[in-house]
Every structure is written in structure tokens, then in C-alpha cells.
């Protein structure tokens, strides 16, 4: 029997494409060099000086939004951020030394807030649709009934893993489920830092520790989901191990995206603020 990692293969491939897009934006921004001095001088001699813009970039609004986010982190220890302005990213923060630790109650609260966010419902609907198109786990069948089973399984898979890796085991081991973005550094260094967070985490007291919550939590979630509500034909140890590995890989890619998401937002805001307005005749 072929061990199927359910939808994780498709989700991981899609995430890899997202990482490529995320990585390309900051890299291209760094590689864009200023024009040569000779070229700049020639342009100044042939072209008249540009007229000052009547509408300055909306930088104050962006600064206000960043300040609001910083205040949110300092007050609650979590954020209101969303990946690609949609997917919940509430456990990603930037000011490691300026935010309070999370209590067990707060860990469960923020995980519940993320897991049942309004965006998650169509997100799992899309994943179930891809799984149906691939005929992943044929035991579910096709048609409306098969889609409903896949939708419920996908939602349950994500929710169970979220609670075990970010709430239940972090409360047991007294570890911090949040991801702390690096304030600066090279692209390679930041990528390595993000990947290493799968294995290294912070304790509630701020010390480094092995990330049992991620490694063990995803294994427990894979076992529970595989041997309860997934088709009997897929309830094998090999399939459970495959799902476990896929979940860890998916989470690794997601963390890399989280690390570079602030750079992508700045690039988007910069492009919007510097877009020239069409002059009226």
C-alpha cells in the first residue's frame, strides 16, 4: 500500500512557491544598484529637473500602523498580523525584549483565535478541494460526501496540530510558542535562523531549549488524526510517519515565510507610496 501524506504534499509544494516569491522580493530589492555617476550626470544635463510631487508618500500612516502593532505586542505579547494580509499570524512577534511571557491561558486563547479565524474556513475548503481533485485518501470517496469528509479531516488535522504544538505542549514544557523575527541580518543568516527555530525554541523565562513542542506535538497530532477519523486503509505506521514529516516540513517553510514577511510588506507599501499619479491635462 502506498503511504499517502494526505494533502501535505500539495500544501508543501504551494508553500515552496510562496517562499520563492518571498525570498525574491527582498533579494531583488538588495540587488538593485543605484545608477552610475556618469549616467546620472548625463541625465541631469539632458532632462530638466523634476517637479516636486504634490502628494507626498503616505509614510506617517505606515508608521502609525507599525506603532500600533508594537503597542499590541507590548500589551498582549501577541500580534494582529496576517500573512499575505489574510492568514492569521498572531504568534509572530519582533520585539523579543519588550513583550511579556505568555501564560498557559493566553497560549490556548491565541491558538483558538488563530484556529477558528474566519479565514481558516475557506482555506481548509480550498485544501479539501485540492485533495478531492487528487483523490487523496480514496476511502473518503468522491461527490459531496467525500468532499465533506475531506473538509472536516483537513480542519481537524490543522486544529489538532496547532493546539498540540502551540498550546498544550508549550504549557507542559513551559516553552514559548511564538516566533521571534530577526531585526536584521543577511538573507542566508535569517533563513538559517528561521529554519533552526523548528528545533530550537525559547522557554517562558527566555532561555533556549529543544523544541519538543514542535517535534513531539506534530508526531502526536499525526498519530491521533491518522488512527481516529481518517480511512482505515491509511491507518498505518508508515503513513503516520509520512504525515509527521510533512507537517514538520510544512511548518519549517511557513516559519521562513514569517521571517521575511515584514520585508515583503515594506516592499508593497513602498511600491504603493511611490506610484506616480497621472498628471491632469
N, C-alpha and C positions, 0 to 999 in steps of 0.2 A: 504494500500500500504506500502511495506517495504521501509523505508528510506535508501538509499544507499549512503555511503560516497565516492562514485566513487572509485578511486584507492587508496585512502588514507589508507585503512586498510592494504592492501598488502604492501605499502611502509613503513608503520609504523612497521609492523612485521619484514620486512627486516632490518630496522634501529635498532630494538631491538637486532637482532643478531649481527649487527655491533658493537653496544655498548658493548655487552658481550665480543666480541673479543678485542675491545679497552681496556676495563676495565681489562681483564685478563692479558694482556701483562705487564702493569706497576705493577700490583699486584704480579704477579709471579716473576718479577724482584726484588721486595722488599722482597718477602718471601724467596728467595734463600739465604740461610745462608752459611757462609764460613765453610770449613771442620774443625773438631775438632782438637786441637793442637796435641793430641796423634796420630791421624790418619795422620796428615801432617808430623810429625816427622818420623813415620814408613815408609811413602812413600819415604822420603828423604834418609833413610838408605838403602832401597831395590832398589830404582831406581837411576840411575846416573843423574847428573844434566842435565837439558835440554839444548840443544844448542841454542844459541841466534838466533832469527829469522832474516833471511836475508832481508825480506821485511817488514818493519815496517808498522803499520796500517796507513791508509790514513787520519789521523786526520787533517792535515793542510787544505786539500780540504774541509772537512766538516766545519771547522772554517771559511774558506773563504766564503762558501755559507751562513753561518749564518750572517757573517758580511755584505754581500751583501743584505740580506733580511732586516737587521736592517737599512741599508742606505736607502733602498726603503721606509720603514715605515717613517723614519725621513723626507724624501724628499716629499713624496706624501700623507702620512697619511693612505695609504693602503698597502696591501702586494701582492705578486705574488704567494702565497702559493696555494696548491691544496690538497684537502682531498684525501687520498689514491693515491696521485700523479696524480689525474685525475680531480675530480670535483672542480670547482672554489671555492676558499676560501679567496677572496680578501678583505673581510671586517673583517677578524680576525687578530688582532694585539696583541703585547705583551708589548711594551714599552709605557705604558699609559702616563707617564710624559714627554716623549721625542718626541711626534709626534704632529703635528698641528691639529686644528679642521678642519672639512670638510665644505666647502661652499655648498650651495644648488646645484650649478652646478656640483661640484665634486661628490655629492651624486647620482645625476642622471647618471653621467658618469660612475661611478664604477658599479652601478646596471645594466646599459645597457651592460657594458663589461662582467659582470657575466651572465646575462640572455641570451645573444646571443653568448656565448663562444662555440667553436667548439665541446666541449664535450657534451653540452646540447642536441644537435640534436640526437645523438644515445641514450642518456639517456632517453629522452622522447619517443623515439621509443621503447625502452625496456618496459617502463611503459605502453605504449599503447598496446603492445603485451600481457602483463600480464592481462590488463583489458579486452582485446578481449577474451583471454582464459577463463576468469572467466565469460564472458558475462555480465560484469558490464554495467549498463545502457542499457538494451536491445533495447531501442528506436533507438540506433545507428545502430542496425542490425549487420550482420556478413560480411565476404568477404572483398575485398579490400576497398569498400566504407566505411564499418563500421570501419575498421582499420584507414583509413584516417581521419574520423571524430574524433575518439578517440585520434589520434596523435595530431590533431590540438587543441582539447579541453585540453589535458594534457599540451601542450606547453603554451596555453593561460592561463590556471589556474596558472601555476608556475610563468609566467612572470607578470601577473597582481598582484599576491600576493607580489612578490619581489619589484615591484615598489611602491605599497602602504605602505608596512611595512618598506622599507629601503630607500625610496627616497621622495615620496610625503608627507606622514605624518611627517617624520622627518624634512622636510623642513618647514612644517606648525607649528609644535610644537617646533622647534629648538632643536631637540634631536639628539644624536649621534647614527647612526645605526650600528656602529662597535661593535664587541665582543672583550673584553679585557681578554686575558688569565691570569690566576694567575701564578706568578713566582714560587711559592712553596706552600706547604701545604699538609695535609693528603688527602688520596683518597676520604674519605667521605666529608671532608670540600670542596674540589674542585668540587665534584659532586653537592653538595648543592648550591655552588656559581653559577655554570653553570645553574642549573635549575631555580634559582631565577632571572636570567637575562631576563627571559620571562616577568616578572612583574616589574623589576627594570632596569632602563637604565640611561645613563648619558646625561646631557644637553650639548649643544655646549660649554658652559662655564665651564664644568667639574663637575657640581653638580648632585646629584642623583634625579631621577624623576620617576613617574609611567610610565610604558612603554605603553602609549596609541597607539604608532605606531604599535606595535605587536598585541595587543588585538583588537583594533578598526580596524586596517588595514586589518587583516586577516578576520574579520567579513565583512567588505566592499567588499573585494575580493571574498569571498564566495557568497555573495548576487549577485554581478554583474555577475559572471560566471554562477551561477545556473539559473538566470532568463533571460539570454540572449541566449547563444548558446548551452546549454545542453537540452536534450529531455524534451518536455513539461510534460511528465508524472513524471519527477523528480523535477519539479519546485514547491516545497512545502517548507513551513517554517521549518518543521521538518528536511528535507533533508539539507536545508541550515545550520541549527544549527549543524547537524551532521558533515558536511564538515568543518565548522568553528572549532569545537572541534578537529577534526582530524588534521587540519592544525596546530593548536597551539601545539598539542601533537607531531606531526612530527618535528616542529621547536625546541621543547624542547629537543628531542633526538639528533637532529643534533648539538645543542649547546654543549651537553655533549661530543659528539664525537670531536668537535672542541677543547674543553678544553684539552683532553688527546692526541690529535694528535701529538703534539711535543714529548711526551714520546714514542709514537709508532715509530716515525721517528728515534729517538735516538737509540731505541732498534734494529731497522732494520739496521741502519748504523753500530752499534756495532757488530752485528752478521756478517755482511759482512766483516768488517775490521779484525775480529778475526778468520775468517775461515782459518784453516791451509792449506797451499799449499802442494800438493803432492810432496814428495821428488823424485828426478830423480835417478834411479839406477846407 
